[in-house]
Amino acid sequence: MSDLSVSAADKPQAWQNTSDIVRKVAWRLMPLIMLCYLFAFFDRINISFAKFQLQSTLGFSDTAYGLGASLFVIGYVIFEVPSNLLLYKVGARRWIARIMISWGIATALMVFVQTEWQFYALRFVIGAMEAGFAPGVLYYLTLWFPASYRGRITSLLFLASAFSGLVGAPLSGLVLGHMNGVLGIAGWHWLFLLGGLPCVLLGVLVLKVLKDRIDDAAWLTGAEKSTLKSQIATQSQATSTGHSLFGAIRTPGFLMLGLIYFLIQIASYGLNFWAPHLIRAAGTHNPTIIGLLTAVPYICGAVCMVVVGRMSDTSGERRKFVCALLLMAAAGFFAAGAFDKQTTFLIVALGVMGAGVIASIPAFWALPPKLLTGAGAAGGIALINTLGQLGGIVSPVMVGRIRDVTGSTTPALYAIGAMSVVCALLLLFGLPQALRQRDPAASPR
């Protein structure tokens, strides 16, 4: 029973029923999805931890490293929209499993890289194999959760990315510091093996555990299925206008969301790819300590995204929360540039940066479903993510090039901070009314 179909006196009971069903679905689906996303995010940041040993072994410049990092994104961008449209046709369960198995194998093959061109080619292939995973999962969540609960559910998903940094950063430091040479395998090789091979097993689990539709969930009662489908349909009809990919592109505000996400991803890749380098440049050289300190922004991001996810659901406000988080991120980038040689202040700046950047991503992804449904949601979310991922091409190359030319990362940090401010202004003044209005508020439970 929908909140819209009951009297005011019955609404608390309807809220309670929906909240209980959403909680039941979340416990069933989210642990595996979060584990998959944890490895997906680790697949993106492991190159930043392997950077020092990889460059030392293979003799790559910062520009070569940045280009290789960006080629991952190019492969991802080229194949992302086709991948998500295929996901819509064949079913999320099969396609997400395919993605995980293929990218896991490709990541493990990084142990065979010997030359720059091999590095470039394999990074492109890894990106192509992973293409569509994140938007595919985001689309999958729209099939199972009402709009009024997506802030906290999306935060749960991206909490996995924060845990990937939180757990992955110290673990990467330990692997690089203590497994280098074990069984005759270099530490950075171990990093890619441990990041890739478990994904194959997770892909098999996705095939066995996930269901494509609410109607396929044997663990929900008939009444629970009806209630959940009614809530999702009612809230989607109230807010969405783009029902096909081309319809989505023509929807006012769609391309602006792509530009906003592009700027968010410039900040995200600036943090993910260069945080270990910044800590090292400030005077810390032990790989284990670098890994532990790199976890700080992810801890701050994890806390912030959970708090913001619940607050944005309770208030129904999305846009202003994303804006505030981006201003926080900008402050972190400016402070990191100002204190780039003072480790203590740098770590504080990275904490502020992480809270803003990491929490802004799940907060942002509550906005596109306000415009999109059906094939429009599958293809449109992928296209927004594709436009955003172009920031992942620009950011590593830009920072790497600035470092090679100036010998310092500080100018790049200031540039990314300024872009974050521009992004916040676009959110405040550049979006149409459909994206300015509040979502239906969820139960505060």
N, C-alpha and C positions, 0 to 999 in steps of 0.2 A: 504494500500500500504506500503510495507516494505521499509526501508531506502536503502536496498541493490538493490531494483528494480527501483530506480529513479536516475536521473542525479544529479550531484553535485549541480546544481542551484536549483533543487527541494527539496533537503534534508532539508533545514530549514522548508519548509511547511510540509513535512512528519513528521519531529520532532514535529512540533506544533500540527498536527493532533493526533499523538500518545500520546503526553503529555496531550492533552485535554481529550482523551478517558480514559487514565490511571487515571486522576484526577476524572473523572465521576465515574469510577468503585470504586476507593478508597473511595469516599464519600458515595457510596451505601453500601459497604461491611465492611469497616474498623471500623466504630463506634461500631457496635455490636460485631465484632471479638475482638476489643480491650477491650470492657467491659467484655467479657468472659475471656480473658486472664488476665485481672486485678484480677478477682476473683480466677483464677487458681493460680496466683502467690501469692495472699494473703493466699490461702489454704496452701501454702508451708511455709510462714513465720509466720503465726499466732501462730504456736507452740512455736516460739522463744519468743513471747510476753507473752504467757500463762505460760512460763517456771517457773517464780518465784512463782506465786500463785499455779500452778499445783504441783510443787515440795513441797511447803509448806503444801498443803492440803493432798497430797497422800504420802509424805515422800520418794520421789524418789531421788536417787543419780544422780550426773552428768553423770555417765556412763549409768545408766538406761535411763535417758533422751536422751542421745546421741544414744543409741541403738534403742529407740522408734522412734526417728527422722530418723534413717537410715532404719528402716523397711518399712517406707513409700516408700523409694526409691527401696528397694528390690521388693516390690509388683509391683511397676511401671516398673522396669526393666524386670521382668519375663513376663509380659503381653504386653509389649509395641510393639514389632514387630508383634505378632499375631493381636493385635488391629489395627495397621495401615494397615496390609494386608486385614483385614476385611473391613476397611474404604474404601480401593481401590475398593472392590467388591460391597459393598452395597451403596456407595455414602457418601461423606463427611458430607452432611447436616444431614442425619439420625444418623450417627455414632457419630458425635460431640455432637448432642443433647442427645444421650444416655449417653455419657460420663458425660456430665454436670449434668444431672438429678441424676445419680447413685452416683457420688462423692459428690454432694450436700447433699444427704440424709445421706451418710456415715459420712461426716464431722459433721453434726448436731448430730449424735449418740455419739459423743465424750462426751456429757454431762452425759452419763451413766457410764463412766469409773471409777472404784474404785480400781483396783489392777494393778500391773505391767503387768501381762499377758493379762488382758483386753486392756491395753494401747498398748502393742505390737501387739495384734491381730487386733485391729481396725486401727492402723496406717498402717499395712500391707494392709488391705482391702481398705482404702482410696487411697493408692498408686495404687492398682490393678484397682480400678474403674476409676482413672484419667489417667491410662496408655494409651498412644497414642494421648493425646490431643495436646500437643505442636508440635510433629512432624506431626500430622494430619493437623493442621492448617498451618504449614510451607509448607507441600505438597499442600494443597488447594491453597495457594498463588501462587505456581508455575503454576497453571492452569489458573490464571487470569491476571498475570503481567509478561511482558517481563523481561528477565534477566537484562537489562540495567536500570531497575527501582527498582530492588529488594532490593538494599541497603537501600533506603529511606523507602520503604514499610515495610521491615523487621524491620527497626528502629521504624516505627510507631507502629508495633505490640509490640515490646519490650518496647516501651515507656509506654505501659500499666503496665508493671512490675515495671517500675520506679515510676509511679503514684500510684501503689499499695503500695510501700514503703512510698512514699511521703504522701499519704492520709491515708494509713492503719496504719502507725506507730503512728501518733498523735491520730487517732481514737481509736486504740487499747489501748493507754495510757488512754484516756478518759473513755473508756468502763471499763477497769480494775479499774480505780480510782473512778469512779462515779456510775457505775451500779452494783458494787459488793453488792449483797443482795437484789437488786430490784426484787420484786415478789418472794422473797425467792430463787433467782437463783444466783449462784456465778458469779463473774466477768469473770473468764476464761470460764465458761459455755456460757455466753452471747457471748463471742468472737467466739466460734465455731458455735453457732446458727446463728449469723449475717453473718458469712462467708459461711455457707452451704446452708441455705434455699433459698436465692436469686438465687442460681445456678439452682434450679429446674425451676423457672420462665424463666431464661435465656435459658435453654434448650428448652423450648416450643417456645420461640421467634426464636431460630435458625431454628427450623422446618418450621416456617412460613415465614421467611425473606430470608435465604440464598438459593442460587441455586447451583446445582452441576456442571453445565457446562455453558460456555459462550452462547451456543445456547439457553439455557433456560431463558436467561435474557431478559424479555419483555421490559425492560427499555433501551436497546441498539438497535439502528437501525441496519438494515442488513449490511450497509457499515461499521459501527463501529465494529460489530462482526467480519467481514472479516478482517479488518485491524488488530484488536487485535490478532486474531488467527494466522494470517500470521506472525506478529512480534514474537509471542511466539514460533511458530514452527521454524522459521528461526534461531533465536538465540539459541534455544535448540539444533538443528541439528549441529550448528557450534561448540558447546562446549561439548556436553554430549557423553559419551561412554557406560555407564552402564544402560541397559534397562530392566534388571530383577534383582531380589535380589541376586542370585548367581553370575550373571554377575557383579553386583556392588561390591560384596566382592572381586572378582578377579581383579577389576580395580586398577591399581597402584595409591597409594595415599589414597585409601579409609580407610584402617585400620589406617594409620597415622592420618587422620582426627579424627577418633575415639579416638586415644590416646591424641591428642591435646584437644579435647573437654572434655575428662576425667580430664585433668589438669585444664582447665578453670572452670569446675564445682567444683573442690576442692576449688578453690578460691571463687567461687560464694557462695557455702554453708558456707564457713568460714565467709563471710560477713553477709549473711542473718540470720544464726542461732546464731551468737555470738556477733553481734554489740550491741544489748541492754545490754548484759552482760558486755561487755568491758566498756560501758559508766557507768554502775552501779558500776563496780569495781573501776573506776577512782574517784568515790566520789559522784555521783548523785543518789539519791534514790527515788525521786518523780516519780511515773509512768508516769504522764503526761509530765514532762520535759524529761524523757528518750525517750518517744515516739516522741516528737518534735525534739530532737537532732538526733535520729535515722533516721529522714527524710533527714538529710543533704547529706549522700552519694547518696541517690536516686535522689535528686535534681541535684546534680553534674552529675550523670549518665544519667539523662534525657536530660540535655543540651548537654552533650558530644555525646550521641548516635545520636541525631538529626543532629548535625554538621558533625559528621563522616559519617553518612549515606548519606548525600548530597554530601560530598566531594568524597566519594568512588565511587558513581554513576557517578559523573562528570568526574573523572579521569579514571574510569574503574579499578582502583587498589584495590584489596581486602586484599591480604596477608600482605602487609607491614603495613596497618592500624591496623590489629589485633595484629601484633607484637608490635607496638608502644603502644597500649593500655595495653597489658599485662606487658610491662616494667613499665608503669605508675602504674598498680595494684601492682606490686612487690614493688615499692617504697612506696606505701601506707601501705602495710603489714609490711615492715621493720620499717617505721616511727611509726606505731601503737604500735609495740613491744617496741620501744625505749621510747615512751612517754605514756606508759600505765597508769601512775598515774597522768598525767597532762591533765585535761579535755580539755582545749583550744587547745593544740597541738594535742591531740588525735582526736578531731573532724575534724581538718584540715587534719590529716592523713586519717581518714575515708572518707572525701570528695574526696581525691586523689584516694583512693582505690575504692570508688564507681564509679568514673568517668571511671577508667580503666576496672574494672570487668564488670560492667553493660553494658557499651558500647561495650565491646569485644564480647558479645554473639550475638547480631544481626549482627555485622560485620562478625563474623565467619560464620553465616548461609547463607551468600551469596556465600560461597565456594562450598558446596556439589552439588548444581544444575549444577555446571560446569562439573560434572562427570556423573550425573544421570538423567534419564527420565523415565516416565511410571511407571510400577510396581517397577522398580529399584529405582525410586525416593521415592515412597511410603514406600517400605520396607527398602531401604538404609538409608533414613533420619531417620527412626525410629531406625535402628540399630546403627547409629552413636550417636543418642541421648541416646540410651540404654547404649552404652559403656561409654558415658560421664556421665550418671547418676550414674554409679558405683562410681564416685567421690563423689556423694552425700551420698554414704554408708561410704566411707573412711573418709571423712572430719569431720562429727559430732562425730563419734566414736574416731577418732584420737585426736581431740581437747579435747573432754571430758576426754579421758584416760590420756592425758598429764596433764590436770588440776588436776585430782584426784591424780596423782603420784607426780607432782612437786608443786602443789598449785598455779600455774601461767599459764596464757594463752600465755605469751610472747614466749616461745620456739616454740609453734605451729604456731604463726604468722610468725616467721622467717622461719619455714619449708615451709609454704604455699608461702611466698615470693620467696624462692629459686625455688620452683616448677613452679612458674609463669615465672621466668627467663628461666628455661629449656624449657618451652612451647614456649616462644618467639624464642629461638634458633631453635627449631624444625620447626617453621614456616619459618624461614629464610633459613634453609639449608636442611630440611628433606622432602620437597614436590617435586613431579615430575613437569615436564614442563607444563602439562595441568592445573595445579593449580597455576603456576607462571605467566602465561600469563594474560594480562588484559582483562576484559570484554569489549564489545562494550560500548562506552561512551554514557550516556543519554544526552538529552537536558538539559542545565543548568537551565532551567526554573523550 
